[in-house]
Amino acid sequence: MSVTNLRNTDGVLRACMTRDEDRFPRCQNAQQGYRVVVPAGEGAVLHFRNVTPGTYAIALLHDENDNGRADRALGMMPTEGFGFSRDAPVRMGPPDFDDAAVTIGSESSRLTIRMRYML
């Protein structure tokens, strides 16, 4: 998976890919999911390995201060970058699973996710 529009190389990129609609986009405790964390300076390309074929949604967080969570201003507005598979639209919250869903087969797949920053 390629990542574009990363504004700096601070912190880490956290990526999760899940088939669990109820756990997207945080992927916490998802039984059918994969996670990757890499230094942001090495984050132009991320790899999920040994993925079982199926329908997944992917969420990215540019955790610039590497504190393990998405920081927010006034409790709502993200202060760090984020991105979703299929460049799923963000309205008054994260996108629905179906808007970000991609089908992963048994062959290697290449996706591009654009990072977005609100502040």
PyRosetta script that sets phi, psi and omega in degrees:
from pyrosetta import init, pose_from_sequence

init()
pose = pose_from_sequence("MSVTNLRNTDGVLRACMTRDEDRFPRCQNAQQGYRVVVPAGEGAVLHFRNVTPGTYAIALLHDENDNGRADRALGMMPTEGFGFSRDAPVRMGPPDFDDAAVTIGSESSRLTIRMRYML")
pose.set_psi(1, 129.2)
pose.set_omega(1, 177.2)
pose.set_phi(2, -95.2)
pose.set_psi(2, 143.8)
pose.set_omega(2, 178.9)
pose.set_phi(3, -116.7)
pose.set_psi(3, 129.3)
pose.set_omega(3, 178.5)
pose.set_phi(4, -118.4)
pose.set_psi(4, 163.0)
pose.set_omega(4, 176.2)
pose.set_phi(5, 64.7)
pose.set_psi(5, 28.9)
pose.set_omega(5, 174.8)
pose.set_phi(6, -71.6)
pose.set_psi(6, 123.0)
pose.set_omega(6, -171.1)
pose.set_phi(7, -79.1)
pose.set_psi(7, -20.3)
pose.set_omega(7, 176.4)
pose.set_phi(8, -161.2)
pose.set_psi(8, -179.6)
pose.set_omega(8, -179.5)
pose.set_phi(9, -108.5)
pose.set_psi(9, 21.1)
pose.set_omega(9, 178.1)
pose.set_phi(10, -73.5)
pose.set_psi(10, 146.1)
pose.set_omega(10, 171.9)
pose.set_phi(11, 67.1)
pose.set_psi(11, -142.9)
pose.set_omega(11, -175.2)
pose.set_phi(12, -133.3)
pose.set_psi(12, 162.1)
pose.set_omega(12, 168.7)
pose.set_phi(13, -103.3)
pose.set_psi(13, 128.1)
pose.set_omega(13, 176.7)
pose.set_phi(14, -111.5)
pose.set_psi(14, 123.5)
pose.set_omega(14, -179.8)
pose.set_phi(15, -123.5)
pose.set_psi(15, 138.4)
pose.set_omega(15, 173.2)
pose.set_phi(16, -133.8)
pose.set_psi(16, 144.2)
pose.set_omega(16, 179.4)
pose.set_phi(17, -131.7)
pose.set_psi(17, 123.4)
pose.set_omega(17, -175.9)
pose.set_phi(18, -137.5)
pose.set_psi(18, 153.6)
pose.set_omega(18, 172.1)
pose.set_phi(19, -99.7)
pose.set_psi(19, -5.1)
pose.set_omega(19, -176.0)
pose.set_phi(20, -89.3)
pose.set_psi(20, 101.8)
pose.set_omega(20, -177.1)
pose.set_phi(21, -57.7)
pose.set_psi(21, -34.6)
pose.set_omega(21, -177.9)
pose.set_phi(22, -73.8)
pose.set_psi(22, -18.3)
pose.set_omega(22, -178.0)
pose.set_phi(23, -100.7)
pose.set_psi(23, -5.4)
pose.set_omega(23, -179.5)
pose.set_phi(24, -82.5)
pose.set_psi(24, 136.6)
pose.set_omega(24, 10.0)
pose.set_phi(25, -98.7)
pose.set_psi(25, -1.6)
pose.set_omega(25, -176.2)
pose.set_phi(26, -78.0)
pose.set_psi(26, -29.3)
pose.set_omega(26, 177.5)
pose.set_phi(27, 65.3)
pose.set_psi(27, 14.0)
pose.set_omega(27, -179.5)
pose.set_phi(28, -65.6)
pose.set_psi(28, 129.5)
pose.set_omega(28, 178.7)
pose.set_phi(29, 59.2)
pose.set_psi(29, 23.6)
pose.set_omega(29, 178.4)
pose.set_phi(30, -74.0)
pose.set_psi(30, 123.5)
pose.set_omega(30, 179.3)
pose.set_phi(31, -73.2)
pose.set_psi(31, -29.0)
pose.set_omega(31, -176.7)
pose.set_phi(32, -112.4)
pose.set_psi(32, 63.2)
pose.set_omega(32, -176.6)
pose.set_phi(33, -146.5)
pose.set_psi(33, 169.3)
pose.set_omega(33, -179.8)
pose.set_phi(34, -136.4)
pose.set_psi(34, 146.3)
pose.set_omega(34, 178.6)
pose.set_phi(35, -131.2)
pose.set_psi(35, 146.9)
pose.set_omega(35, 174.8)
pose.set_phi(36, -139.7)
pose.set_psi(36, 134.9)
pose.set_omega(36, 174.4)
pose.set_phi(37, -130.4)
pose.set_psi(37, 125.3)
pose.set_omega(37, 179.6)
pose.set_phi(38, -137.0)
pose.set_psi(38, 152.6)
pose.set_omega(38, 173.1)
pose.set_phi(39, -56.7)
pose.set_psi(39, 139.6)
pose.set_omega(39, -176.3)
pose.set_phi(40, -58.4)
pose.set_psi(40, -32.0)
pose.set_omega(40, 178.8)
pose.set_phi(41, -66.4)
pose.set_psi(41, -17.5)
pose.set_omega(41, 179.2)
pose.set_phi(42, -109.2)
pose.set_psi(42, 10.9)
pose.set_omega(42, -169.0)
pose.set_phi(43, -91.8)
pose.set_psi(43, 16.5)
pose.set_omega(43, 179.7)
pose.set_phi(44, -66.7)
pose.set_psi(44, -29.8)
pose.set_omega(44, 178.0)
pose.set_phi(45, -135.8)
pose.set_psi(45, 128.6)
pose.set_omega(45, 177.8)
pose.set_phi(46, -115.6)
pose.set_psi(46, 149.2)
pose.set_omega(46, -179.2)
pose.set_phi(47, -126.6)
pose.set_psi(47, 127.5)
pose.set_omega(47, 167.8)
pose.set_phi(48, -100.5)
pose.set_psi(48, 127.9)
pose.set_omega(48, -174.5)
pose.set_phi(49, -110.7)
pose.set_psi(49, 150.4)
pose.set_omega(49, 176.1)
pose.set_phi(50, 54.6)
pose.set_psi(50, 46.8)
pose.set_omega(50, -178.1)
pose.set_phi(51, -82.3)
pose.set_psi(51, 129.7)
pose.set_omega(51, 174.3)
pose.set_phi(52, -72.3)
pose.set_psi(52, 130.2)
pose.set_omega(52, 179.9)
pose.set_phi(53, -55.6)
pose.set_psi(53, 145.0)
pose.set_omega(53, 179.4)
pose.set_phi(54, 162.0)
pose.set_psi(54, -170.0)
pose.set_omega(54, 178.9)
pose.set_phi(55, -101.2)
pose.set_psi(55, 126.1)
pose.set_omega(55, -175.6)
pose.set_phi(56, -131.4)
pose.set_psi(56, 161.7)
pose.set_omega(56, 167.6)
pose.set_phi(57, -125.1)
pose.set_psi(57, 142.3)
pose.set_omega(57, -176.2)
pose.set_phi(58, -118.2)
pose.set_psi(58, 135.3)
pose.set_omega(58, 175.8)
pose.set_phi(59, -124.7)
pose.set_psi(59, 138.3)
pose.set_omega(59, 177.0)
pose.set_phi(60, -119.0)
pose.set_psi(60, 145.1)
pose.set_omega(60, 172.8)
pose.set_phi(61, -132.0)
pose.set_psi(61, 128.3)
pose.set_omega(61, 171.4)
pose.set_phi(62, -91.7)
pose.set_psi(62, 90.8)
pose.set_omega(62, -177.4)
pose.set_phi(63, -81.2)
pose.set_psi(63, 83.4)
pose.set_omega(63, -171.7)
pose.set_phi(64, -63.4)
pose.set_psi(64, -29.8)
pose.set_omega(64, 178.9)
pose.set_phi(65, -103.1)
pose.set_psi(65, 6.3)
pose.set_omega(65, 175.7)
pose.set_phi(66, 50.6)
pose.set_psi(66, 45.1)
pose.set_omega(66, 178.3)
pose.set_phi(67, -99.1)
pose.set_psi(67, 4.5)
pose.set_omega(67, 174.5)
pose.set_phi(68, 83.0)
pose.set_psi(68, 9.7)
pose.set_omega(68, -179.4)
pose.set_phi(69, -149.1)
pose.set_psi(69, 164.5)
pose.set_omega(69, 177.5)
pose.set_phi(70, -84.9)
pose.set_psi(70, 114.1)
pose.set_omega(70, 179.6)
pose.set_phi(71, -77.9)
pose.set_psi(71, 148.3)
pose.set_omega(71, -177.4)
pose.set_phi(72, -137.7)
pose.set_psi(72, 147.4)
pose.set_omega(72, 173.3)
pose.set_phi(73, -93.7)
pose.set_psi(73, 135.9)
pose.set_omega(73, -179.6)
pose.set_phi(74, 55.3)
pose.set_psi(74, 25.2)
pose.set_omega(74, 176.8)
pose.set_phi(75, 76.0)
pose.set_psi(75, -1.5)
pose.set_omega(75, -175.7)
pose.set_phi(76, -129.5)
pose.set_psi(76, -50.9)
pose.set_omega(76, -171.9)
pose.set_phi(77, -79.2)
pose.set_psi(77, 120.6)
pose.set_omega(77, 179.4)
pose.set_phi(78, -63.2)
pose.set_psi(78, 133.0)
pose.set_omega(78, 176.9)
pose.set_phi(79, -99.0)
pose.set_psi(79, -6.4)
pose.set_omega(79, 178.9)
pose.set_phi(80, -118.8)
pose.set_psi(80, 162.7)
pose.set_omega(80, -176.5)
pose.set_phi(81, -73.9)
pose.set_psi(81, 155.7)
pose.set_omega(81, 178.8)
pose.set_phi(82, -148.9)
pose.set_psi(82, 162.1)
pose.set_omega(82, 176.8)
pose.set_phi(83, -160.6)
pose.set_psi(83, 158.2)
pose.set_omega(83, -177.6)
pose.set_phi(84, -138.3)
pose.set_psi(84, 150.6)
pose.set_omega(84, 175.2)
pose.set_phi(85, -58.7)
pose.set_psi(85, 151.2)
pose.set_omega(85, -176.8)
pose.set_phi(86, 59.7)
pose.set_psi(86, 17.4)
pose.set_omega(86, -178.2)
pose.set_phi(87, 47.9)
pose.set_psi(87, 43.1)
pose.set_omega(87, -175.9)
pose.set_phi(88, -53.0)
pose.set_psi(88, 138.5)
pose.set_omega(88, -176.7)
pose.set_phi(89, -68.0)
pose.set_psi(89, 142.9)
pose.set_omega(89, 177.1)
pose.set_phi(90, -112.6)
pose.set_psi(90, 123.1)
pose.set_omega(90, 179.5)
pose.set_phi(91, -113.6)
pose.set_psi(91, -106.2)
pose.set_omega(91, 179.8)
pose.set_phi(92, -93.2)
pose.set_psi(92, 21.8)
pose.set_omega(92, -179.6)
pose.set_phi(93, 170.1)
pose.set_psi(93, -175.2)
pose.set_omega(93, -178.9)
pose.set_phi(94, -65.3)
pose.set_psi(94, 159.6)
pose.set_omega(94, -179.6)
pose.set_phi(95, -70.6)
pose.set_psi(95, 161.9)
pose.set_omega(95, 173.2)
pose.set_phi(96, -73.1)
pose.set_psi(96, 155.0)
pose.set_omega(96, 177.6)
pose.set_phi(97, -52.2)
pose.set_psi(97, -47.7)
pose.set_omega(97, -176.0)
pose.set_phi(98, -60.5)
pose.set_psi(98, -32.4)
pose.set_omega(98, 179.6)
pose.set_phi(99, -71.0)
pose.set_psi(99, -24.4)
pose.set_omega(99, -178.5)
pose.set_phi(100, -105.8)
pose.set_psi(100, -3.4)
pose.set_omega(100, -172.4)
pose.set_phi(101, -65.0)
pose.set_psi(101, 134.2)
pose.set_omega(101, 174.6)
pose.set_phi(102, -131.7)
pose.set_psi(102, 149.8)
pose.set_omega(102, 177.9)
pose.set_phi(103, -96.7)
pose.set_psi(103, 126.2)
pose.set_omega(103, 178.5)
pose.set_phi(104, -108.6)
pose.set_psi(104, 124.5)
pose.set_omega(104, 179.8)
pose.set_phi(105, -98.0)
pose.set_psi(105, -165.7)
pose.set_omega(105, -178.8)
pose.set_phi(106, -81.2)
pose.set_psi(106, -17.5)
pose.set_omega(106, 176.9)
pose.set_phi(107, -87.4)
pose.set_psi(107, 159.4)
pose.set_omega(107, 177.5)
pose.set_phi(108, -60.9)
pose.set_psi(108, 137.3)
pose.set_omega(108, 180.0)
pose.set_phi(109, -117.8)
pose.set_psi(109, 150.0)
pose.set_omega(109, 176.4)
pose.set_phi(110, -125.7)
pose.set_psi(110, 121.7)
pose.set_omega(110, 178.5)
pose.set_phi(111, -122.0)
pose.set_psi(111, 156.1)
pose.set_omega(111, 173.5)
pose.set_phi(112, -122.2)
pose.set_psi(112, 131.6)
pose.set_omega(112, 177.4)
pose.set_phi(113, -122.2)
pose.set_psi(113, 129.1)
pose.set_omega(113, -179.5)
pose.set_phi(114, -92.7)
pose.set_psi(114, 125.7)
pose.set_omega(114, 175.7)
pose.set_phi(115, -75.9)
pose.set_psi(115, 145.7)
pose.set_omega(115, 177.3)
pose.set_phi(116, -127.8)
pose.set_psi(116, 145.2)
pose.set_omega(116, 178.7)
pose.set_phi(117, -130.6)
pose.set_psi(117, 132.2)
pose.set_omega(117, -179.1)
pose.set_phi(118, -97.3)
pose.set_psi(118, -25.4)
pose.set_omega(118, 179.0)
pose.set_phi(119, -127.2)
pose.dump_pdb("model.pdb")
